[in-house]
Amino acid sequence: MTISKSPAAGNRPGCAQWLKTSNSISQQFLAFGGRPDVVSLAGGLPAAELYPLAAIQSATQRALERHGPAVLEYGAIEGFPALRRLIAARISAETGGHFTPENVLLTSGSMQGLDLIGKVLVDPGDLIVAQSPTYLGALDAWRPRAPLYSKLDWDLREPGFEDALARAKFVYSVPNYSNPTGVLVSQERRAALLDKVLTAGTWLVEDDPYRTIQLDGPPGHSILGHYVARHSRAYDGPVIYLGTVSKSLVPGLRVGWIVAEPGMIQALTLAKQATDLSSSMLTQAITLELLEQDFDSEHAKTIVPLYRERRDALCDEAALRLGEWFEWEVPVGGMFVWMRARNQAIDTDELYRFAVEEKVAFVPSSVFDFTGQDRFAMRVNFTRSSPEVITEGVRRLERAIATYVSSRAQLQGSNRPRDSLSPAAAAP
Amino acid sequence: MTISKSPAAGNRPGCAQWLKTSNSISQQFLAFGGRPDVVSLAGGLPAAELYPLAAIQSATQRALERHGPAVLEYGAIEGFPALRRLIAARISAETGGHFTPENVLLTSGSMQGLDLIGKVLVDPGDLIVAQSPTYLGALDAWRPRAPLYSKLDWDLREPGFEDALARAKFVYSVPNYSNPTGVLVSQERRAALLDKVLTAGTWLVEDDPYRTIQLDGPPGHSILGHYVARHSRAYDGPVIYLGTVSKSLVPGLRVGWIVAEPGMIQALTLAKQATDLSSSMLTQAITLELLEQDFDSEHAKTIVPLYRERRDALCDEAALRLGEWFEWEVPVGGMFVWMRARNQAIDTDELYRFAVEEKVAFVPSSVFDFTGQDRFAMRVNFTRSSPEVITEGVRRLERAIATYVSSRAQLQGSNRPRDSLSPAAAAP
């Protein structure tokens, strides 16, 4: 899934090393999924028909009238002051802690937060302990910094885990309805991980984009909240918390935030200065208008029931059609079902090619695995499309799997490996 | 001018190496310059009272009505398609070349373009040949990639220059009204540099934010234009050209673009995917509305005469009050006057402290010098403030210089170096 990475027309200098290990997965999925004849279960996109266009139109008008030229300037690097204050107040209310604007950096989506964290904390060869499988965007964001990875074992009992924590620059986790697995990490495991992180003296990056997509009740305390519950003073903890409006409102405003202790916010601000000087104050001011009215909570009342219906449509149809080959847990929130092959005869990198033929897209597990070894699962999105389209997508997936499995059987029958299948898949 | 860079509360892991050599200059200037009692001649900011608020309000309304939910999505990583097409058409018209959307990547301001170029081309220890003094933002953007620098000598006769070019990943240049010097590079020198770059087989980054601020007539062909004039086919040249609306319209939309050969655009797109997934489609669609109507050309008719007046106010007042200590060329465009001390008795890092006391800000030359050695000049902005405020700023500068020079004289008289002055400044 890598692409040619030599822009060196003629004999001009080639690209930086990290690009040789990069890929255009996200780009390909955005492009392929955008084709009208394709059922895309690949992206992590909200339902576009539910975007609150009218609310954003009026918020935009209010923001321009209220702030005038101030939102057309380069902003403070840290972000639009009133929105920083609002985020600090919200996090304080959510956690019971004492957060001030000095704990908040506004970013261009959470994705920029990940980029900045990599810039601030990672030198080549530094260790990141990451939940595995890992959000593709995080792997993308940190690749230019050339880190090493060690697996976050949520049982916290793996030999060497504490040693890895002690050596790590930070732990990366998406405890609420994780990307890609949809898993909701239990409160006990959050508390236990925090204990280990505090003992090891490292940082913990808590990425929380799906918090508002609660399909079966609230997710409980964030890990940040666990820390705050134990330490009542002004926040100086190890948790670096990422939030965003990309899932709760719309992605196109590109507004996210990092909450962390003030020294870390200062370092991240230096990195942001070096990255884009400042985000758009206009989109931050529009976001302020919406969050001041708790419009995201209102909007959740509209979208969550529809997302629940879509999740059920996906899981019901998949139970009928895909259960022979795949198994999964029904997620209690978020945007994804993580389907694991019942045996390793199904390689989802290979299956993807058959799915493209059937005009249906998913994301194969290999792209979420920092070792690149896990080729036996797929991430299936249920938020983007209507139940009818999702159902059609599952039917196409069923046909793709059937064709793939039958072509493999023929191949094994003929006992002649072909170039188009990898050695691993062609083995018995 | 460095700040403490250890966010490691307790004994948590410290920051990446590059942060130890970073600084918060831009952040400090934005903050200090934002104080109402300060006359800031420091930033590179347009005049806020000239921002076309009404035009942007109506462009925003039109963009939301025209495109609806499409501008609330994650965009194509490369940017809003219609704006890519428009930029390609504009560059084709300006240069007489054949540019397509595949030659264009939209960015969050030119600053993000610099960050992406660093990510794509620079590994630690790679060489950049940069005009010196160099735009501070470029040095900031590339610091996380740990490059080495060699000076771009515009005479192109320096011994070893061709060898440096052959080893360099790219050349960095701001030929139109450079930041910080305001210099307009002659057409002959542009053509000669292009020759050398083509011979060496390296890339050339042409950063062109000030193009529309033509105070004394047009600047002539870009280096990109020189290349196109010699090669009529689809663009595959070595010039990586950066444009922006930050100076021609407003900075707060955060819309810029990179024009380059398609392979380089693909690599930069991968880097952008890893940086923020996509910029805001909303601000790109607003920009499209304005550029489709050539509003930037219209707007230039308003702002350029006012900027000319401000430049003249600065240079006239400075001639009266600062000529004893500083000398400068009157710039024919852009935003800055580069004032060099007549002798090295004036250290502008030290002068800055006296200027802060007098509530006036400029940018000392040391921050534009990749060696950090040039402490004998200052960048003075004339676009941000009214002629009256600029004049007052120059008066304050005069007082700051007088106080500084007299304190130095006292110090030398007493022959006792103090900690607060550097050894170099305390020397005879």
Boltz contact constraints between the chains, C-beta under 6 A:
constraints:
  - contact:
      token1: [A, 7]
      token2: [B, 263]
      max_distance: 6.0
  - contact:
      token1: [A, 7]
      token2: [B, 264]
      max_distance: 6.0
  - contact:
      token1: [A, 7]
      token2: [B, 267]
      max_distance: 6.0
  - contact:
      token1: [A, 9]
      token2: [B, 236]
      max_distance: 6.0
  - contact:
      token1: [A, 9]
      token2: [B, 261]
      max_distance: 6.0
  - contact:
      token1: [A, 11]
      token2: [B, 201]
      max_distance: 6.0
  - contact:
      token1: [A, 12]
      token2: [B, 201]
      max_distance: 6.0
  - contact:
      token1: [A, 12]
      token2: [B, 203]
      max_distance: 6.0
  - contact:
      token1: [A, 12]
      token2: [B, 238]
      max_distance: 6.0
  - contact:
      token1: [A, 13]
      token2: [B, 169]
      max_distance: 6.0
  - contact:
      token1: [A, 15]
      token2: [B, 120]
      max_distance: 6.0
  - contact:
      token1: [A, 15]
      token2: [B, 267]
      max_distance: 6.0
  - contact:
      token1: [A, 16]
      token2: [B, 122]
      max_distance: 6.0
  - contact:
      token1: [A, 16]
      token2: [B, 123]
      max_distance: 6.0
  - contact:
      token1: [A, 17]
      token2: [B, 123]
      max_distance: 6.0
  - contact:
      token1: [A, 22]
      token2: [B, 270]
      max_distance: 6.0
  - contact:
      token1: [A, 26]
      token2: [B, 273]
      max_distance: 6.0
  - contact:
      token1: [A, 27]
      token2: [B, 77]
      max_distance: 6.0
  - contact:
      token1: [A, 27]
      token2: [B, 273]
      max_distance: 6.0
  - contact:
      token1: [A, 48]
      token2: [B, 69]
      max_distance: 6.0
  - contact:
      token1: [A, 51]
      token2: [B, 69]
      max_distance: 6.0
  - contact:
      token1: [A, 51]
      token2: [B, 72]
      max_distance: 6.0
  - contact:
      token1: [A, 53]
      token2: [B, 68]
      max_distance: 6.0
  - contact:
      token1: [A, 53]
      token2: [B, 69]
      max_distance: 6.0
  - contact:
      token1: [A, 57]
      token2: [B, 64]
      max_distance: 6.0
  - contact:
      token1: [A, 60]
      token2: [B, 60]
      max_distance: 6.0
  - contact:
      token1: [A, 64]
      token2: [B, 57]
      max_distance: 6.0
  - contact:
      token1: [A, 68]
      token2: [B, 53]
      max_distance: 6.0
  - contact:
      token1: [A, 69]
      token2: [B, 48]
      max_distance: 6.0
  - contact:
      token1: [A, 69]
      token2: [B, 51]
      max_distance: 6.0
  - contact:
      token1: [A, 69]
      token2: [B, 53]
      max_distance: 6.0
  - contact:
      token1: [A, 71]
      token2: [B, 252]
      max_distance: 6.0
  - contact:
      token1: [A, 72]
      token2: [B, 51]
      max_distance: 6.0
  - contact:
      token1: [A, 72]
      token2: [B, 250]
      max_distance: 6.0
  - contact:
      token1: [A, 72]
      token2: [B, 252]
      max_distance: 6.0
  - contact:
      token1: [A, 73]
      token2: [B, 252]
      max_distance: 6.0
  - contact:
      token1: [A, 74]
      token2: [B, 251]
      max_distance: 6.0
  - contact:
      token1: [A, 77]
      token2: [B, 27]
      max_distance: 6.0
  - contact:
      token1: [A, 108]
      token2: [B, 276]
      max_distance: 6.0
  - contact:
      token1: [A, 109]
      token2: [B, 276]
      max_distance: 6.0
  - contact:
      token1: [A, 111]
      token2: [B, 276]
      max_distance: 6.0
  - contact:
      token1: [A, 111]
      token2: [B, 277]
      max_distance: 6.0
  - contact:
      token1: [A, 112]
      token2: [B, 276]
      max_distance: 6.0
  - contact:
      token1: [A, 115]
      token2: [B, 275]
      max_distance: 6.0
  - contact:
      token1: [A, 119]
      token2: [B, 144]
      max_distance: 6.0
  - contact:
      token1: [A, 120]
      token2: [B, 15]
      max_distance: 6.0
  - contact:
      token1: [A, 122]
      token2: [B, 16]
      max_distance: 6.0
  - contact:
      token1: [A, 123]
      token2: [B, 16]
      max_distance: 6.0
  - contact:
      token1: [A, 123]
      token2: [B, 17]
      max_distance: 6.0
  - contact:
      token1: [A, 140]
      token2: [B, 274]
      max_distance: 6.0
  - contact:
      token1: [A, 141]
      token2: [B, 274]
      max_distance: 6.0
  - contact:
      token1: [A, 144]
      token2: [B, 119]
      max_distance: 6.0
  - contact:
      token1: [A, 169]
      token2: [B, 13]
      max_distance: 6.0
  - contact:
      token1: [A, 201]
      token2: [B, 11]
      max_distance: 6.0
  - contact:
      token1: [A, 201]
      token2: [B, 12]
      max_distance: 6.0
  - contact:
      token1: [A, 202]
      token2: [B, 13]
      max_distance: 6.0
  - contact:
      token1: [A, 203]
      token2: [B, 12]
      max_distance: 6.0
  - contact:
      token1: [A, 236]
      token2: [B, 9]
      max_distance: 6.0
  - contact:
      token1: [A, 250]
      token2: [B, 72]
      max_distance: 6.0
  - contact:
      token1: [A, 251]
      token2: [B, 74]
      max_distance: 6.0
  - contact:
      token1: [A, 252]
      token2: [B, 71]
      max_distance: 6.0
  - contact:
      token1: [A, 252]
      token2: [B, 72]
      max_distance: 6.0
  - contact:
      token1: [A, 252]
      token2: [B, 73]
      max_distance: 6.0
  - contact:
      token1: [A, 252]
      token2: [B, 280]
      max_distance: 6.0
  - contact:
      token1: [A, 252]
      token2: [B, 281]
      max_distance: 6.0
  - contact:
      token1: [A, 252]
      token2: [B, 282]
      max_distance: 6.0
  - contact:
      token1: [A, 254]
      token2: [B, 280]
      max_distance: 6.0
  - contact:
      token1: [A, 261]
      token2: [B, 9]
      max_distance: 6.0
  - contact:
      token1: [A, 263]
      token2: [B, 7]
      max_distance: 6.0
  - contact:
      token1: [A, 263]
      token2: [B, 9]
      max_distance: 6.0
  - contact:
      token1: [A, 264]
      token2: [B, 7]
      max_distance: 6.0
  - contact:
      token1: [A, 267]
      token2: [B, 7]
      max_distance: 6.0
  - contact:
      token1: [A, 267]
      token2: [B, 15]
      max_distance: 6.0
  - contact:
      token1: [A, 270]
      token2: [B, 22]
      max_distance: 6.0
  - contact:
      token1: [A, 270]
      token2: [B, 24]
      max_distance: 6.0
  - contact:
      token1: [A, 273]
      token2: [B, 26]
      max_distance: 6.0
  - contact:
      token1: [A, 273]
      token2: [B, 27]
      max_distance: 6.0
  - contact:
      token1: [A, 274]
      token2: [B, 140]
      max_distance: 6.0
  - contact:
      token1: [A, 274]
      token2: [B, 141]
      max_distance: 6.0
  - contact:
      token1: [A, 275]
      token2: [B, 115]
      max_distance: 6.0
  - contact:
      token1: [A, 276]
      token2: [B, 108]
      max_distance: 6.0
  - contact:
      token1: [A, 276]
      token2: [B, 109]
      max_distance: 6.0
  - contact:
      token1: [A, 276]
      token2: [B, 111]
      max_distance: 6.0
  - contact:
      token1: [A, 276]
      token2: [B, 112]
      max_distance: 6.0
  - contact:
      token1: [A, 277]
      token2: [B, 111]
      max_distance: 6.0
  - contact:
      token1: [A, 280]
      token2: [B, 252]
      max_distance: 6.0
  - contact:
      token1: [A, 280]
      token2: [B, 254]
      max_distance: 6.0
  - contact:
      token1: [A, 280]
      token2: [B, 280]
      max_distance: 6.0
  - contact:
      token1: [A, 280]
      token2: [B, 283]
      max_distance: 6.0
  - contact:
      token1: [A, 281]
      token2: [B, 252]
      max_distance: 6.0
  - contact:
      token1: [A, 282]
      token2: [B, 252]
      max_distance: 6.0
  - contact:
      token1: [A, 283]
      token2: [B, 280]
      max_distance: 6.0
